[in-house]
């Protein structure tokens, strides 16, 4: 922890984090738009043009 703290102090806050810490990414898809079968139904995947 001392090493992590030293690097974060030198390089900026949250440069390194523990693997168990999960942050919500601002770009994640809205869950209400996600198909419940998003990995098994090709016809339900979003198409980007």
PyMOL Python script that loads the backbone (N, CA, C, O; Angstrom):
from pymol import cmd

cmd.read_pdbstr("""\
ATOM      1  N   UNK A   1       0.821  -1.188   0.000  1.00  0.00           N
ATOM      2  CA  UNK A   1       0.000   0.000   0.000  1.00  0.00           C
ATOM      3  C   UNK A   1       0.867   1.254   0.000  1.00  0.00           C
ATOM      4  O   UNK A   1       0.508   2.265  -0.604  1.00  0.00           O
ATOM      5  N   UNK A   2       1.994   1.185   0.670  1.00  0.00           N
ATOM      6  CA  UNK A   2       2.873   2.357   0.688  1.00  0.00           C
ATOM      7  C   UNK A   2       3.384   2.675  -0.714  1.00  0.00           C
ATOM      8  O   UNK A   2       3.522   3.840  -1.086  1.00  0.00           O
ATOM      9  N   UNK A   3       3.664   1.623  -1.489  1.00  0.00           N
ATOM     10  CA  UNK A   3       4.133   1.825  -2.858  1.00  0.00           C
ATOM     11  C   UNK A   3       3.032   2.442  -3.719  1.00  0.00           C
ATOM     12  O   UNK A   3       3.283   3.378  -4.478  1.00  0.00           O
ATOM     13  N   UNK A   4       1.803   1.913  -3.598  1.00  0.00           N
ATOM     14  CA  UNK A   4       0.677   2.488  -4.334  1.00  0.00           C
ATOM     15  C   UNK A   4       0.458   3.947  -3.956  1.00  0.00           C
ATOM     16  O   UNK A   4       0.261   4.796  -4.825  1.00  0.00           O
ATOM     17  N   UNK A   5       0.493   4.232  -2.673  1.00  0.00           N
ATOM     18  CA  UNK A   5       0.306   5.600  -2.206  1.00  0.00           C
ATOM     19  C   UNK A   5       1.396   6.519  -2.745  1.00  0.00           C
ATOM     20  O   UNK A   5       1.114   7.649  -3.144  1.00  0.00           O
ATOM     21  N   UNK A   6       2.630   6.044  -2.759  1.00  0.00           N
ATOM     22  CA  UNK A   6       3.740   6.863  -3.253  1.00  0.00           C
ATOM     23  C   UNK A   6       3.586   7.164  -4.744  1.00  0.00           C
ATOM     24  O   UNK A   6       3.801   8.298  -5.173  1.00  0.00           O
ATOM     25  N   UNK A   7       3.215   6.156  -5.532  1.00  0.00           N
ATOM     26  CA  UNK A   7       3.029   6.365  -6.975  1.00  0.00           C
ATOM     27  C   UNK A   7       1.860   7.309  -7.222  1.00  0.00           C
ATOM     28  O   UNK A   7       1.958   8.219  -8.046  1.00  0.00           O
ATOM     29  N   UNK A   8       0.749   7.097  -6.509  1.00  0.00           N
ATOM     30  CA  UNK A   8      -0.416   7.966  -6.689  1.00  0.00           C
ATOM     31  C   UNK A   8      -0.116   9.407  -6.268  1.00  0.00           C
ATOM     32  O   UNK A   8      -0.627  10.351  -6.869  1.00  0.00           O
ATOM     33  N   UNK A   9       0.691   9.568  -5.263  1.00  0.00           N
ATOM     34  CA  UNK A   9       1.047  10.916  -4.827  1.00  0.00           C
ATOM     35  C   UNK A   9       1.938  11.585  -5.882  1.00  0.00           C
ATOM     36  O   UNK A   9       1.787  12.775  -6.156  1.00  0.00           O
ATOM     37  N   UNK A  10       2.848  10.835  -6.460  1.00  0.00           N
ATOM     38  CA  UNK A  10       3.777  11.388  -7.442  1.00  0.00           C
ATOM     39  C   UNK A  10       3.118  11.604  -8.810  1.00  0.00           C
ATOM     40  O   UNK A  10       3.331  12.638  -9.442  1.00  0.00           O
ATOM     41  N   UNK A  11       2.319  10.631  -9.270  1.00  0.00           N
ATOM     42  CA  UNK A  11       1.782  10.645 -10.625  1.00  0.00           C
ATOM     43  C   UNK A  11       0.347  11.177 -10.726  1.00  0.00           C
ATOM     44  O   UNK A  11      -0.139  11.447 -11.824  1.00  0.00           O
ATOM     45  N   UNK A  12      -0.315  11.324  -9.603  1.00  0.00           N
ATOM     46  CA  UNK A  12      -1.688  11.839  -9.621  1.00  0.00           C
ATOM     47  C   UNK A  12      -2.648  10.849  -8.979  1.00  0.00           C
ATOM     48  O   UNK A  12      -2.463   9.634  -9.038  1.00  0.00           O
ATOM     49  N   UNK A  13      -3.668  11.409  -8.371  1.00  0.00           N
ATOM     50  CA  UNK A  13      -4.662  10.608  -7.665  1.00  0.00           C
ATOM     51  C   UNK A  13      -5.316   9.601  -8.609  1.00  0.00           C
ATOM     52  O   UNK A  13      -5.658   9.946  -9.740  1.00  0.00           O
ATOM     53  N   UNK A  14      -5.490   8.374  -8.159  1.00  0.00           N
ATOM     54  CA  UNK A  14      -6.123   7.272  -8.888  1.00  0.00           C
ATOM     55  C   UNK A  14      -5.327   6.794 -10.102  1.00  0.00           C
ATOM     56  O   UNK A  14      -5.892   6.169 -10.999  1.00  0.00           O
ATOM     57  N   UNK A  15      -4.015   7.081 -10.144  1.00  0.00           N
ATOM     58  CA  UNK A  15      -3.185   6.544 -11.220  1.00  0.00           C
ATOM     59  C   UNK A  15      -3.170   5.021 -11.125  1.00  0.00           C
ATOM     60  O   UNK A  15      -3.330   4.335 -12.135  1.00  0.00           O
ATOM     61  N   UNK A  16      -2.981   4.499  -9.943  1.00  0.00           N
ATOM     62  CA  UNK A  16      -3.051   3.063  -9.687  1.00  0.00           C
ATOM     63  C   UNK A  16      -4.158   2.790  -8.685  1.00  0.00           C
ATOM     64  O   UNK A  16      -4.371   3.559  -7.748  1.00  0.00           O
ATOM     65  N   UNK A  17      -4.864   1.679  -8.896  1.00  0.00           N
ATOM     66  CA  UNK A  17      -5.914   1.270  -7.971  1.00  0.00           C
ATOM     67  C   UNK A  17      -5.825  -0.228  -7.763  1.00  0.00           C
ATOM     68  O   UNK A  17      -5.229  -0.942  -8.569  1.00  0.00           O
ATOM     69  N   UNK A  18      -6.410  -0.691  -6.699  1.00  0.00           N
ATOM     70  CA  UNK A  18      -6.477  -2.128  -6.454  1.00  0.00           C
ATOM     71  C   UNK A  18      -7.392  -2.778  -7.478  1.00  0.00           C
ATOM     72  O   UNK A  18      -8.334  -2.148  -7.958  1.00  0.00           O
ATOM     73  N   UNK A  19      -7.125  -4.028  -7.816  1.00  0.00           N
ATOM     74  CA  UNK A  19      -7.922  -4.724  -8.819  1.00  0.00           C
ATOM     75  C   UNK A  19      -9.382  -4.877  -8.444  1.00  0.00           C
ATOM     76  O   UNK A  19     -10.229  -4.958  -9.333  1.00  0.00           O
ATOM     77  N   UNK A  20      -9.702  -4.919  -7.190  1.00  0.00           N
ATOM     78  CA  UNK A  20     -11.076  -5.101  -6.757  1.00  0.00           C
ATOM     79  C   UNK A  20     -11.907  -3.831  -6.811  1.00  0.00           C
ATOM     80  O   UNK A  20     -13.131  -3.893  -6.695  1.00  0.00           O
ATOM     81  N   UNK A  21     -11.272  -2.691  -6.985  1.00  0.00           N
ATOM     82  CA  UNK A  21     -11.983  -1.424  -7.034  1.00  0.00           C
ATOM     83  C   UNK A  21     -12.567  -1.263  -8.428  1.00  0.00           C
ATOM     84  O   UNK A  21     -11.841  -1.307  -9.421  1.00  0.00           O
ATOM     85  N   UNK A  22     -13.874  -1.078  -8.499  1.00  0.00           N
ATOM     86  CA  UNK A  22     -14.535  -0.948  -9.794  1.00  0.00           C
ATOM     87  C   UNK A  22     -15.226   0.399  -9.873  1.00  0.00           C
ATOM     88  O   UNK A  22     -16.043   0.750  -9.022  1.00  0.00           O
ATOM     89  N   UNK A  23     -14.886   1.137 -10.899  1.00  0.00           N
ATOM     90  CA  UNK A  23     -15.474   2.444 -11.106  1.00  0.00           C
ATOM     91  C   UNK A  23     -16.488   2.363 -12.232  1.00  0.00           C
ATOM     92  O   UNK A  23     -16.287   1.624 -13.196  1.00  0.00           O
ATOM     93  N   UNK A  24     -17.560   3.101 -12.122  1.00  0.00           N
ATOM     94  CA  UNK A  24     -18.573   3.152 -13.176  1.00  0.00           C
ATOM     95  C   UNK A  24     -18.047   4.027 -14.308  1.00  0.00           C
ATOM     96  O   UNK A  24     -17.780   5.213 -14.112  1.00  0.00           O
ATOM     97  N   UNK A  25     -17.902   3.444 -15.477  1.00  0.00           N
ATOM     98  CA  UNK A  25     -17.430   4.203 -16.631  1.00  0.00           C
ATOM     99  C   UNK A  25     -18.561   5.056 -17.194  1.00  0.00           C
ATOM    100  O   UNK A  25     -19.696   4.586 -17.280  1.00  0.00           O
ATOM    101  N   UNK A  26     -18.278   6.302 -17.579  1.00  0.00           N
ATOM    102  CA  UNK A  26     -19.336   7.172 -18.097  1.00  0.00           C
ATOM    103  C   UNK A  26     -19.872   6.734 -19.462  1.00  0.00           C
ATOM    104  O   UNK A  26     -20.940   7.189 -19.872  1.00  0.00           O
ATOM    105  N   UNK A  27     -19.155   5.864 -20.169  1.00  0.00           N
ATOM    106  CA  UNK A  27     -19.552   5.470 -21.515  1.00  0.00           C
ATOM    107  C   UNK A  27     -20.353   4.178 -21.555  1.00  0.00           C
ATOM    108  O   UNK A  27     -20.741   3.745 -22.640  1.00  0.00           O
ATOM    109  N   UNK A  28     -20.616   3.549 -20.422  1.00  0.00           N
ATOM    110  CA  UNK A  28     -21.313   2.269 -20.433  1.00  0.00           C
ATOM    111  C   UNK A  28     -22.723   2.410 -20.999  1.00  0.00           C
ATOM    112  O   UNK A  28     -23.383   3.434 -20.818  1.00  0.00           O
ATOM    113  N   UNK A  29     -23.168   1.366 -21.683  1.00  0.00           N
ATOM    114  CA  UNK A  29     -24.491   1.357 -22.288  1.00  0.00           C
ATOM    115  C   UNK A  29     -25.565   1.373 -21.198  1.00  0.00           C
ATOM    116  O   UNK A  29     -25.382   0.803 -20.123  1.00  0.00           O
ATOM    117  N   UNK A  30     -26.660   2.018 -21.487  1.00  0.00           N
ATOM    118  CA  UNK A  30     -27.770   2.036 -20.542  1.00  0.00           C
ATOM    119  C   UNK A  30     -28.361   0.635 -20.471  1.00  0.00           C
ATOM    120  O   UNK A  30     -28.669   0.034 -21.499  1.00  0.00           O
ATOM    121  N   UNK A  31     -28.515   0.129 -19.288  1.00  0.00           N
ATOM    122  CA  UNK A  31     -28.964  -1.255 -19.098  1.00  0.00           C
ATOM    123  C   UNK A  31     -30.351  -1.516 -19.677  1.00  0.00           C
ATOM    124  O   UNK A  31     -30.640  -2.637 -20.096  1.00  0.00           O
ATOM    125  N   UNK A  32     -31.212  -0.501 -19.707  1.00  0.00           N
ATOM    126  CA  UNK A  32     -32.556  -0.722 -20.253  1.00  0.00           C
ATOM    127  C   UNK A  32     -32.527  -0.909 -21.772  1.00  0.00           C
ATOM    128  O   UNK A  32     -33.494  -1.402 -22.352  1.00  0.00           O
ATOM    129  N   UNK A  33     -31.425  -0.518 -22.420  1.00  0.00           N
ATOM    130  CA  UNK A  33     -31.287  -0.695 -23.861  1.00  0.00           C
ATOM    131  C   UNK A  33     -30.599  -2.016 -24.230  1.00  0.00           C
ATOM    132  O   UNK A  33     -30.575  -2.399 -25.400  1.00  0.00           O
ATOM    133  N   UNK A  34     -30.053  -2.694 -23.249  1.00  0.00           N
ATOM    134  CA  UNK A  34     -29.296  -3.917 -23.492  1.00  0.00           C
ATOM    135  C   UNK A  34     -30.225  -5.120 -23.618  1.00  0.00           C
ATOM    136  O   UNK A  34     -31.111  -5.322 -22.787  1.00  0.00           O
ATOM    137  N   UNK A  35     -30.017  -5.912 -24.659  1.00  0.00           N
ATOM    138  CA  UNK A  35     -30.806  -7.128 -24.836  1.00  0.00           C
ATOM    139  C   UNK A  35     -30.434  -8.132 -23.758  1.00  0.00           C
ATOM    140  O   UNK A  35     -29.254  -8.248 -23.426  1.00  0.00           O
ATOM    141  N   UNK A  36     -31.385  -8.859 -23.200  1.00  0.00           N
ATOM    142  CA  UNK A  36     -31.052  -9.877 -22.209  1.00  0.00           C
ATOM    143  C   UNK A  36     -30.224 -11.019 -22.807  1.00  0.00           C
ATOM    144  O   UNK A  36     -29.587 -11.773 -22.072  1.00  0.00           O
ATOM    145  N   UNK A  37     -30.233 -11.147 -24.133  1.00  0.00           N
ATOM    146  CA  UNK A  37     -29.461 -12.194 -24.808  1.00  0.00           C
ATOM    147  C   UNK A  37     -28.363 -11.569 -25.658  1.00  0.00           C
ATOM    148  O   UNK A  37     -28.128 -11.997 -26.788  1.00  0.00           O
ATOM    149  N   UNK A  38     -27.689 -10.554 -25.114  1.00  0.00           N
ATOM    150  CA  UNK A  38     -26.742  -9.779 -25.912  1.00  0.00           C
ATOM    151  C   UNK A  38     -25.539 -10.572 -26.406  1.00  0.00           C
ATOM    152  O   UNK A  38     -24.832 -10.104 -27.298  1.00  0.00           O
ATOM    153  N   UNK A  39     -25.286 -11.750 -25.858  1.00  0.00           N
ATOM    154  CA  UNK A  39     -24.146 -12.543 -26.340  1.00  0.00           C
ATOM    155  C   UNK A  39     -24.585 -13.709 -27.210  1.00  0.00           C
ATOM    156  O   UNK A  39     -23.730 -14.395 -27.772  1.00  0.00           O
ATOM    157  N   UNK A  40     -25.862 -13.959 -27.343  1.00  0.00           N
ATOM    158  CA  UNK A  40     -26.310 -15.143 -28.078  1.00  0.00           C
ATOM    159  C   UNK A  40     -27.209 -14.840 -29.266  1.00  0.00           C
ATOM    160  O   UNK A  40     -27.470 -15.739 -30.065  1.00  0.00           O
ATOM    161  N   UNK A  41     -27.689 -13.624 -29.415  1.00  0.00           N
ATOM    162  CA  UNK A  41     -28.603 -13.288 -30.501  1.00  0.00           C
ATOM    163  C   UNK A  41     -27.978 -12.223 -31.406  1.00  0.00           C
ATOM    164  O   UNK A  41     -27.992 -11.039 -31.067  1.00  0.00           O
ATOM    165  N   UNK A  42     -27.437 -12.630 -32.543  1.00  0.00           N
ATOM    166  CA  UNK A  42     -26.796 -11.715 -33.476  1.00  0.00           C
ATOM    167  C   UNK A  42     -27.794 -10.681 -34.003  1.00  0.00           C
ATOM    168  O   UNK A  42     -27.419  -9.533 -34.245  1.00  0.00           O
ATOM    169  N   UNK A  43     -29.045 -11.069 -34.182  1.00  0.00           N
ATOM    170  CA  UNK A  43     -30.026 -10.151 -34.731  1.00  0.00           C
ATOM    171  C   UNK A  43     -30.440  -9.057 -33.746  1.00  0.00           C
ATOM    172  O   UNK A  43     -31.122  -8.111 -34.140  1.00  0.00           O
ATOM    173  N   UNK A  44     -30.041  -9.165 -32.470  1.00  0.00           N
ATOM    174  CA  UNK A  44     -30.373  -8.154 -31.484  1.00  0.00           C
ATOM    175  C   UNK A  44     -29.205  -7.213 -31.154  1.00  0.00           C
ATOM    176  O   UNK A  44     -29.338  -6.329 -30.307  1.00  0.00           O
ATOM    177  N   UNK A  45     -28.069  -7.406 -31.821  1.00  0.00           N
ATOM    178  CA  UNK A  45     -26.936  -6.524 -31.592  1.00  0.00           C
ATOM    179  C   UNK A  45     -27.205  -5.165 -32.227  1.00  0.00           C
ATOM    180  O   UNK A  45     -27.860  -5.071 -33.265  1.00  0.00           O
ATOM    181  N   UNK A  46     -26.692  -4.113 -31.591  1.00  0.00           N
ATOM    182  CA  UNK A  46     -26.834  -2.770 -32.142  1.00  0.00           C
ATOM    183  C   UNK A  46     -25.990  -2.649 -33.404  1.00  0.00           C
ATOM    184  O   UNK A  46     -24.884  -3.187 -33.460  1.00  0.00           O
ATOM    185  N   UNK A  47     -26.494  -1.951 -34.416  1.00  0.00           N
ATOM    186  CA  UNK A  47     -25.745  -1.719 -35.627  1.00  0.00           C
ATOM    187  C   UNK A  47     -25.353  -0.247 -35.680  1.00  0.00           C
ATOM    188  O   UNK A  47     -26.201   0.639 -35.580  1.00  0.00           O
ATOM    189  N   UNK A  48     -24.061  -0.003 -35.839  1.00  0.00           N
ATOM    190  CA  UNK A  48     -23.556   1.362 -35.915  1.00  0.00           C
ATOM    191  C   UNK A  48     -23.220   1.664 -37.372  1.00  0.00           C
ATOM    192  O   UNK A  48     -22.504   0.911 -38.031  1.00  0.00           O
ATOM    193  N   UNK A  49     -23.747   2.767 -37.850  1.00  0.00           N
ATOM    194  CA  UNK A  49     -23.493   3.154 -39.243  1.00  0.00           C
ATOM    195  C   UNK A  49     -22.670   4.421 -39.285  1.00  0.00           C
ATOM    196  O   UNK A  49     -22.348   4.912 -40.367  1.00  0.00           O
TER     197      UNK A  49
END
""", "prot")
cmd.dss("prot")
cmd.show_as("cartoon", "prot")
cmd.util.cbc("prot")
cmd.orient("prot")
